[in-house]
Protein backbone atom coordinates (compact mmCIF):
# COMPACT_ATOMS: atom_id res chain seq x y z
CA UNK A 1 0.00 0.00 0.00
CA UNK A 2 1.26 3.47 -0.87
CA UNK A 3 1.04 6.15 1.81
CA UNK A 4 1.52 9.83 1.10
CA UNK A 5 2.14 12.57 3.63
CA UNK A 6 1.86 16.18 2.49
CA UNK A 7 3.60 19.19 4.03
CA UNK A 8 2.82 22.84 3.37
CA UNK A 9 5.32 24.49 5.71
CA UNK A 10 8.29 26.58 4.59
CA UNK A 11 11.21 26.61 7.02
CA UNK A 12 13.19 29.85 7.05
CA UNK A 13 16.71 30.22 8.34
CA UNK A 14 19.39 32.86 8.30
CA UNK A 15 19.10 36.52 7.44
CA UNK A 16 17.58 38.23 4.45
CA UNK A 17 20.10 39.14 1.74
CA UNK A 18 21.49 42.66 1.89
CA UNK A 19 19.92 45.12 -0.56
CA UNK A 20 22.08 47.54 -2.53
CA UNK A 21 20.69 51.05 -2.45
CA UNK A 22 20.09 51.52 -6.18
CA UNK A 23 17.03 52.29 -8.28
CA UNK A 24 17.00 48.68 -9.47
CA UNK A 25 16.82 47.15 -6.00
CA UNK A 26 14.26 49.67 -4.78
CA UNK A 27 11.93 48.79 -7.67
CA UNK A 28 12.42 45.03 -8.07
CA UNK A 29 12.20 42.04 -5.71
CA UNK A 30 15.29 40.03 -4.84
CA UNK A 31 15.35 36.22 -4.90
CA UNK A 32 16.16 34.27 -1.76
CA UNK A 33 19.39 32.30 -1.52
CA UNK A 34 19.06 28.52 -1.74
CA UNK A 35 20.32 28.19 1.83
CA UNK A 36 17.59 30.46 3.20
CA UNK A 37 14.53 28.30 2.53
CA UNK A 38 13.57 24.65 2.52
CA UNK A 39 10.26 23.16 1.43
CA UNK A 40 9.06 19.63 2.19
CA UNK A 41 6.68 18.55 -0.59
CA UNK A 42 5.56 15.14 0.64
CA UNK A 43 6.50 11.59 1.55
CA UNK A 44 5.71 8.41 -0.38
CA UNK A 45 5.92 5.05 1.42
CA UNK A 46 5.73 1.76 -0.45
CA UNK A 47 6.80 -1.32 1.50
CA UNK A 48 10.35 -0.76 2.74
CA UNK A 49 10.88 2.13 0.31
CA UNK A 50 10.45 5.73 1.47
CA UNK A 51 10.72 8.71 -0.90
CA UNK A 52 10.95 12.23 0.51
CA UNK A 53 10.08 14.93 -2.03
CA UNK A 54 11.53 18.34 -1.25
CA UNK A 55 12.84 21.51 -2.85
CA UNK A 56 15.54 24.01 -1.86
CA UNK A 57 13.02 26.81 -2.34
CA UNK A 58 9.30 27.25 -2.98
CA UNK A 59 8.20 25.75 -6.28
CA UNK A 60 7.36 28.51 -8.74
CA UNK A 61 5.89 29.11 -12.17
CA UNK A 62 8.75 28.36 -14.56
CA UNK A 63 11.56 25.87 -13.98
CA UNK A 64 11.95 24.71 -10.37
CA UNK A 65 14.53 22.37 -8.88
CA UNK A 66 13.22 19.52 -6.73
CA UNK A 67 14.72 16.49 -5.01
CA UNK A 68 13.63 12.91 -4.34
CA UNK A 69 15.52 11.32 -1.46
CA UNK A 70 14.99 7.55 -1.45
CA UNK A 71 15.78 5.18 1.41
CA UNK A 72 15.14 1.53 2.25
CA UNK A 73 14.92 0.83 5.98
CA UNK A 74 16.62 4.20 6.51
CA UNK A 75 19.57 3.53 4.17
CA UNK A 76 20.04 5.56 0.95
CA UNK A 77 19.02 3.93 -2.33
CA UNK A 78 21.98 3.83 -4.72
CA UNK A 79 20.02 3.00 -7.87
CA UNK A 80 16.50 3.79 -8.96
CA UNK A 81 14.27 5.43 -11.54
CA UNK A 82 12.20 8.49 -10.64
CA UNK A 83 10.22 10.77 -12.95
CA UNK A 84 8.08 13.82 -12.17
CA UNK A 85 5.25 15.09 -14.34
CA UNK A 86 3.79 18.51 -13.48
CA UNK A 87 0.15 18.98 -14.43
CA UNK A 88 -2.40 21.77 -14.01
CA UNK A 89 -5.97 20.75 -13.22
CA UNK A 90 -9.27 22.65 -13.31
CA UNK A 91 -12.42 20.52 -13.07
CA UNK A 92 -12.24 17.97 -15.89
CA UNK A 93 -9.50 19.91 -17.68
CA UNK A 94 -5.92 18.68 -17.27
CA UNK A 95 -2.91 20.34 -18.88
CA UNK A 96 0.51 18.70 -18.83
CA UNK A 97 3.27 21.30 -18.81
CA UNK A 98 5.27 21.86 -22.02
CA UNK A 99 8.42 19.80 -21.45
CA UNK A 100 6.56 16.73 -20.19
CA UNK A 101 7.88 14.27 -17.61
CA UNK A 102 11.32 14.94 -16.14
CA UNK A 103 13.59 12.03 -15.24
CA UNK A 104 15.45 12.75 -12.02
CA UNK A 105 19.22 12.26 -12.11
CA UNK A 106 21.46 10.94 -9.36
CA UNK A 107 23.58 13.39 -7.37
CA UNK A 108 26.70 13.27 -5.19
CA UNK A 109 24.43 13.00 -2.14
CA UNK A 110 23.65 9.30 -1.50
CA UNK A 111 20.00 8.52 -2.19
CA UNK A 112 19.23 11.95 -3.66
CA UNK A 113 17.90 12.39 -7.20
CA UNK A 114 17.12 15.79 -8.71
CA UNK A 115 15.37 17.35 -11.67
CA UNK A 116 13.79 20.57 -12.89
CA UNK A 117 10.13 20.38 -13.96
CA UNK A 118 8.70 23.33 -15.86
CA UNK A 119 5.43 24.78 -14.52
CA UNK A 120 3.32 26.71 -17.05
CA UNK A 121 -0.35 27.43 -16.32
CA UNK A 122 -3.02 28.50 -18.85
CA UNK A 123 -3.02 32.29 -18.99
CA UNK A 124 -5.71 33.96 -16.90
CA UNK A 125 -7.31 30.73 -15.65
CA UNK A 126 -7.71 29.35 -12.12
CA UNK A 127 -6.72 25.80 -11.25
CA UNK A 128 -4.46 23.73 -9.02
CA UNK A 129 -1.23 21.81 -9.46
CA UNK A 130 -0.32 18.15 -9.09
CA UNK A 131 2.97 16.26 -9.24
CA UNK A 132 2.73 12.78 -10.70
CA UNK A 133 5.65 10.74 -9.34
CA UNK A 134 6.60 7.47 -11.06
CA UNK A 135 9.23 5.37 -9.31
CA UNK A 136 11.05 2.04 -9.41
CA UNK A 137 13.65 1.26 -6.75
CA UNK A 138 14.62 -1.45 -4.27
CA UNK A 139 12.15 -3.93 -5.74
CA UNK A 140 9.20 -1.53 -5.45
CA UNK A 141 7.51 0.41 -8.24
CA UNK A 142 4.43 2.53 -8.58
CA UNK A 143 2.93 5.95 -9.08
CA UNK A 144 1.74 8.62 -6.66
CA UNK A 145 0.03 11.99 -7.00
CA UNK A 146 1.02 14.89 -4.74
CA UNK A 147 -0.76 18.22 -4.49
CA UNK A 148 1.66 21.09 -5.08
CA UNK A 149 1.62 24.76 -4.15
CA UNK A 150 3.20 26.68 -7.04
CA UNK A 151 4.09 30.34 -6.48
CA UNK A 152 3.75 33.04 -9.13
CA UNK A 153 7.01 34.33 -10.61
CA UNK A 154 8.57 36.28 -13.47
CA UNK A 155 9.90 33.17 -15.24
CA UNK A 156 7.03 32.59 -17.69
CA UNK A 157 5.77 35.47 -19.84
CA UNK A 158 2.70 35.50 -22.09
CA UNK A 159 2.56 37.48 -25.33
CA UNK A 160 0.45 37.40 -28.51
CA UNK A 161 -1.16 34.07 -27.59
CA UNK A 162 1.96 32.11 -26.68
CA UNK A 163 4.20 31.45 -23.68
CA UNK A 164 7.88 32.30 -23.26
CA UNK A 165 9.45 30.21 -20.49
CA UNK A 166 12.91 30.78 -19.01
CA UNK A 167 14.21 27.20 -18.70
CA UNK A 168 17.80 27.73 -17.58
CA UNK A 169 19.80 28.78 -15.69
CA UNK A 170 17.43 28.07 -12.81
CA UNK A 171 19.68 30.02 -10.45
CA UNK A 172 21.71 32.56 -12.47
CA UNK A 173 25.32 32.93 -11.35
CA UNK A 174 28.29 34.99 -12.48
CA UNK A 175 30.34 33.61 -15.34
CA UNK A 176 29.54 31.92 -18.64
CA UNK A 177 26.37 29.83 -18.56
CA UNK A 178 23.82 28.25 -20.89
CA UNK A 179 20.63 30.26 -21.29
CA UNK A 180 17.52 28.55 -22.63
CA UNK A 181 13.97 29.63 -23.40
CA UNK A 182 10.96 27.57 -24.48
CA UNK A 183 8.21 28.91 -26.75
CA UNK A 184 4.81 27.20 -26.77
CA UNK A 185 1.23 27.89 -27.73
CA UNK A 186 -1.60 26.23 -25.78
CA UNK A 187 -4.08 24.49 -28.11
CA UNK A 188 -6.99 23.10 -26.07
CA UNK A 189 -5.11 20.99 -23.48
CA UNK A 190 -1.78 20.61 -25.30
CA UNK A 191 1.26 22.87 -25.46
CA UNK A 192 2.47 23.08 -29.07
CA UNK A 193 6.11 24.16 -29.63
CA UNK A 194 6.94 27.21 -31.77
CA UNK A 195 10.00 26.17 -33.75
CA UNK A 196 10.58 28.85 -36.39
CA UNK A 197 11.31 31.93 -34.29
CA UNK A 198 14.43 34.07 -34.11
CA UNK A 199 15.49 35.35 -30.70
CA UNK A 200 17.75 38.16 -29.59
CA UNK A 201 18.53 39.37 -26.06
CA UNK A 202 19.34 42.50 -24.14
CA UNK A 203 20.65 41.78 -20.63
CA UNK A 204 20.88 44.87 -18.44
CA UNK A 205 22.14 45.69 -14.96
CA UNK A 206 20.87 48.96 -13.48
CA UNK A 207 23.64 50.54 -11.40
CA UNK A 208 21.46 53.42 -10.23
CA UNK A 209 21.59 57.15 -10.96
CA UNK A 210 20.86 56.45 -14.62
CA UNK A 211 23.93 54.23 -15.01
CA UNK A 212 24.12 50.56 -16.02
CA UNK A 213 25.66 48.02 -18.38
CA UNK A 214 24.96 44.92 -20.45
CA UNK A 215 27.02 41.72 -20.65
CA UNK A 216 28.31 39.37 -23.41
CA UNK A 217 25.91 36.75 -24.76
CA UNK A 218 25.17 34.50 -27.73
CA UNK A 219 21.60 34.71 -29.01
CA UNK A 220 19.61 31.50 -28.46
CA UNK A 221 18.85 29.32 -31.51
CA UNK A 222 16.27 26.58 -31.88
CA UNK A 223 17.53 23.14 -30.80
CA UNK A 224 14.35 21.02 -30.56
CA UNK A 225 10.66 21.10 -29.62
CA UNK A 226 10.40 24.85 -29.16
CA UNK A 227 13.55 25.11 -27.03
CA UNK A 228 16.04 27.86 -27.88
CA UNK A 229 19.53 27.71 -26.41
CA UNK A 230 22.40 30.19 -26.26
CA UNK A 231 24.81 31.50 -23.65
CA UNK A 232 25.23 34.48 -21.37
CA UNK A 233 28.20 35.69 -19.35
CA UNK A 234 26.94 37.60 -16.32
CA UNK A 235 29.96 39.69 -15.37
CA UNK A 236 28.61 40.88 -12.00
CA UNK A 237 26.40 39.56 -9.24
CA UNK A 238 23.35 41.54 -8.23
CA UNK A 239 20.05 42.59 -9.78
CA UNK A 240 19.54 42.10 -13.53
CA UNK A 241 16.79 42.25 -16.12
CA UNK A 242 16.56 40.46 -19.47
CA UNK A 243 14.68 41.69 -22.52
CA UNK A 244 13.89 39.02 -25.13
CA UNK A 245 13.07 40.00 -28.73
CA UNK A 246 11.16 37.38 -30.73
CA UNK A 247 10.61 37.40 -34.48
CA UNK A 248 8.24 34.93 -36.15
CA UNK A 249 7.43 34.63 -39.86
CA UNK A 250 4.51 36.86 -40.81
CA UNK A 251 4.20 38.44 -37.36
CA UNK A 252 5.36 41.65 -35.75
CA UNK A 253 8.30 41.44 -33.36
CA UNK A 254 7.32 40.57 -29.79
CA UNK A 255 9.19 41.78 -26.72
CA UNK A 256 9.04 40.17 -23.29
CA UNK A 257 10.94 41.12 -20.16
CA UNK A 258 12.20 39.10 -17.23
CA UNK A 259 12.72 41.86 -14.68
CA UNK A 260 13.94 41.67 -11.12
CA UNK A 261 16.09 38.55 -10.86
CA UNK A 262 19.32 38.11 -8.94
CA UNK A 263 22.62 36.82 -10.29
CA UNK A 264 24.64 35.21 -7.50
C-alpha positions in Angstrom: 0.0 0.0 0.0 1.3 3.5 -0.9 1.0 6.1 1.8 1.5 9.8 1.1 2.1 12.6 3.6 1.9 16.2 2.5 3.6 19.2 4.0 2.8 22.8 3.4 5.3 24.5 5.7 8.3 26.6 4.6 11.2 26.6 7.0 13.2 29.8 7.1 16.7 30.2 8.3 19.4 32.9 8.3 19.1 36.5 7.4 17.6 38.2 4.5 20.1 39.1 1.7 21.5 42.7 1.9 19.9 45.1 -0.6 22.1 47.5 -2.5 20.7 51.0 -2.4 20.1 51.5 -6.2 17.0 52.3 -8.3 17.0 48.7 -9.5 16.8 47.1 -6.0 14.3 49.7 -4.8 11.9 48.8 -7.7 12.4 45.0 -8.1 12.2 42.0 -5.7 15.3 40.0 -4.8 15.4 36.2 -4.9 16.2 34.3 -1.8 19.4 32.3 -1.5 19.1 28.5 -1.7 20.3 28.2 1.8 17.6 30.5 3.2 14.5 28.3 2.5 13.6 24.7 2.5 10.3 23.2 1.4 9.1 19.6 2.2 6.7 18.5 -0.6 5.6 15.1 0.6 6.5 11.6 1.6 5.7 8.4 -0.4 5.9 5.0 1.4 5.7 1.8 -0.5 6.8 -1.3 1.5 10.4 -0.8 2.7 10.9 2.1 0.3 10.5 5.7 1.5 10.7 8.7 -0.9 11.0 12.2 0.5 10.1 14.9 -2.0 11.5 18.3 -1.3 12.8 21.5 -2.9 15.5 24.0 -1.9 13.0 26.8 -2.3 9.3 27.3 -3.0 8.2 25.7 -6.3 7.4 28.5 -8.7 5.9 29.1 -12.2 8.7 28.4 -14.6 11.6 25.9 -14.0 12.0 24.7 -10.4 14.5 22.4 -8.9 13.2 19.5 -6.7 14.7 16.5 -5.0 13.6 12.9 -4.3 15.5 11.3 -1.5 15.0 7.6 -1.4 15.8 5.2 1.4 15.1 1.5 2.2 14.9 0.8 6.0 16.6 4.2 6.5 19.6 3.5 4.2 20.0 5.6 0.9 19.0 3.9 -2.3 22.0 3.8 -4.7 20.0 3.0 -7.9 16.5 3.8 -9.0 14.3 5.4 -11.5 12.2 8.5 -10.6 10.2 10.8 -12.9 8.1 13.8 -12.2 5.2 15.1 -14.3 3.8 18.5 -13.5 0.1 19.0 -14.4 -2.4 21.8 -14.0 -6.0 20.7 -13.2 -9.3 22.7 -13.3 -12.4 20.5 -13.1 -12.2 18.0 -15.9 -9.5 19.9 -17.7 -5.9 18.7 -17.3 -2.9 20.3 -18.9 0.5 18.7 -18.8 3.3 21.3 -18.8 5.3 21.9 -22.0 8.4 19.8 -21.5 6.6 16.7 -20.2 7.9 14.3 -17.6 11.3 14.9 -16.1 13.6 12.0 -15.2 15.5 12.8 -12.0 19.2 12.3 -12.1 21.5 10.9 -9.4 23.6 13.4 -7.4 26.7 13.3 -5.2 24.4 13.0 -2.1 23.6 9.3 -1.5 20.0 8.5 -2.2 19.2 12.0 -3.7 17.9 12.4 -7.2 17.1 15.8 -8.7 15.4 17.4 -11.7 13.8 20.6 -12.9 10.1 20.4 -14.0 8.7 23.3 -15.9 5.4 24.8 -14.5 3.3 26.7 -17.1 -0.4 27.4 -16.3 -3.0 28.5 -18.8 -3.0 32.3 -19.0 -5.7 34.0 -16.9 -7.3 30.7 -15.6 -7.7 29.3 -12.1 -6.7 25.8 -11.2 -4.5 23.7 -9.0 -1.2 21.8 -9.5 -0.3 18.2 -9.1 3.0 16.3 -9.2 2.7 12.8 -10.7 5.6 10.7 -9.3 6.6 7.5 -11.1 9.2 5.4 -9.3 11.0 2.0 -9.4 13.7 1.3 -6.7 14.6 -1.4 -4.3 12.1 -3.9 -5.7 9.2 -1.5 -5.5 7.5 0.4 -8.2 4.4 2.5 -8.6 2.9 6.0 -9.1 1.7 8.6 -6.7 0.0 12.0 -7.0 1.0 14.9 -4.7 -0.8 18.2 -4.5 1.7 21.1 -5.1 1.6 24.8 -4.2 3.2 26.7 -7.0 4.1 30.3 -6.5 3.8 33.0 -9.1 7.0 34.3 -10.6 8.6 36.3 -13.5 9.9 33.2 -15.2 7.0 32.6 -17.7 5.8 35.5 -19.8 2.7 35.5 -22.1 2.6 37.5 -25.3 0.5 37.4 -28.5 -1.2 34.1 -27.6 2.0 32.1 -26.7 4.2 31.5 -23.7 7.9 32.3 -23.3 9.5 30.2 -20.5 12.9 30.8 -19.0 14.2 27.2 -18.7 17.8 27.7 -17.6 19.8 28.8 -15.7 17.4 28.1 -12.8 19.7 30.0 -10.4 21.7 32.6 -12.5 25.3 32.9 -11.4 28.3 35.0 -12.5 30.3 33.6 -15.3 29.5 31.9 -18.6 26.4 29.8 -18.6 23.8 28.3 -20.9 20.6 30.3 -21.3 17.5 28.6 -22.6 14.0 29.6 -23.4 11.0 27.6 -24.5 8.2 28.9 -26.7 4.8 27.2 -26.8 1.2 27.9 -27.7 -1.6 26.2 -25.8 -4.1 24.5 -28.1 -7.0 23.1 -26.1 -5.1 21.0 -23.5 -1.8 20.6 -25.3 1.3 22.9 -25.5 2.5 23.1 -29.1 6.1 24.2 -29.6 6.9 27.2 -31.8 10.0 26.2 -33.8 10.6 28.9 -36.4 11.3 31.9 -34.3 14.4 34.1 -34.1 15.5 35.4 -30.7 17.7 38.2 -29.6 18.5 39.4 -26.1 19.3 42.5 -24.1 20.6 41.8 -20.6 20.9 44.9 -18.4 22.1 45.7 -15.0 20.9 49.0 -13.5 23.6 50.5 -11.4 21.5 53.4 -10.2 21.6 57.2 -11.0 20.9 56.4 -14.6 23.9 54.2 -15.0 24.1 50.6 -16.0 25.7 48.0 -18.4 25.0 44.9 -20.5 27.0 41.7 -20.6 28.3 39.4 -23.4 25.9 36.7 -24.8 25.2 34.5 -27.7 21.6 34.7 -29.0 19.6 31.5 -28.5 18.9 29.3 -31.5 16.3 26.6 -31.9 17.5 23.1 -30.8 14.3 21.0 -30.6 10.7 21.1 -29.6 10.4 24.9 -29.2 13.5 25.1 -27.0 16.0 27.9 -27.9 19.5 27.7 -26.4 22.4 30.2 -26.3 24.8 31.5 -23.7 25.2 34.5 -21.4 28.2 35.7 -19.3 26.9 37.6 -16.3 30.0 39.7 -15.4 28.6 40.9 -12.0 26.4 39.6 -9.2 23.3 41.5 -8.2 20.0 42.6 -9.8 19.5 42.1 -13.5 16.8 42.3 -16.1 16.6 40.5 -19.5 14.7 41.7 -22.5 13.9 39.0 -25.1 13.1 40.0 -28.7 11.2 37.4 -30.7 10.6 37.4 -34.5 8.2 34.9 -36.1 7.4 34.6 -39.9 4.5 36.9 -40.8 4.2 38.4 -37.4 5.4 41.7 -35.7 8.3 41.4 -33.4 7.3 40.6 -29.8 9.2 41.8 -26.7 9.0 40.2 -23.3 10.9 41.1 -20.2 12.2 39.1 -17.2 12.7 41.9 -14.7 13.9 41.7 -11.1 16.1 38.5 -10.9 19.3 38.1 -8.9 22.6 36.8 -10.3 24.6 35.2 -7.5 
